[in-house]
Amino acid sequence: MSLVLYSVKDRIGYLTLNRPLKRNALNHELISELKTAFTRAEADAHVKVVVLKANGESFCAGADLAYLQELQNFSYEENLADSNHLKELFLQIYQLKKVVIAQVQGHALAGGCGLVTVCDFAFAVPEARLGYTEVKIGFIPAIVLVFLLRKISEQKAKQLLLSGDLVTAGVAMQLGLINELAPAEALEDTVYSFAQKLIKNNSGQSMELTKKMISEVQSLPIREALDYAAQMNATARLTDDCRKGIGAFLNKQEIVW
């Protein structure tokens, strides 16, 4: 049985976590299948926007219990290799050339909340609870911390990471982790409508370059950041999408992306 299902509908690539009986808990195999699925979606010419969703009541419950027990016997080198495996997935999602939307139909805990964090947008049902519970079991939210500090303020990140408490989706939205709430019966359609807005209104090349800049520019000193921005601006002007978009705008034509 595939742990991650792949499907395409109306230029949306759906990646579905498929371990419902295990609350879609993360293990080495699931992380591997997610990496493969995201690579496939990025290369798929029929996909413009990617949606990460899940089967079952939970979005993702974090690390699998059997997996955690297995880690108890790992050496430092084995733990480092395993940590790099998760790091590569989070970075892949964060830097994916296509927009990624998390469709959170249930609880997202620890590493599962990490998956939500690295997506570009997140939509959730009000009943969902989210949080980084690692400190409660003597662990640390090490990898997701790097991304969370880019997404929300240090004060809000400390509130979530150091308390280890779960928060409602509504509170998560106030903190900047969730973009929008939708009732369970409307979540699928809400995400679909938002994805279609991006697909129909926005240039794929422009969204790709903007995502790349957001990833790169934050670590640069101001002058280097501005030099980089000027270079990217010049690069964007030479893209097919920019020529097409400006041409259509000047000729008062509808732009079809």
Secondary structure, 3 states (H helix, E strand, C coil): CCCEEEEEECCEEEEEECCHHHCCCECHHHHHHHHHHHHHHHHCCCCCEEEEEECCCCCECCECHHHHHHHCCCCHHHHHHHHHHHHHHHHHHHHCCCEEEEEECCCEECHHHHHHHHCCEEEECCCCEEECCHHHHCCCCHHHHHHHHHHCCHHHHHHHHHHCCCEEHHHHHHHCCCCEECCHHHHHHHHHHHHHHHHHHCCHHHHHHHHHHHHHHCCCCHHHHHHHHHHHHHHHHCCHHHHHHHHHHHCCCCCCC
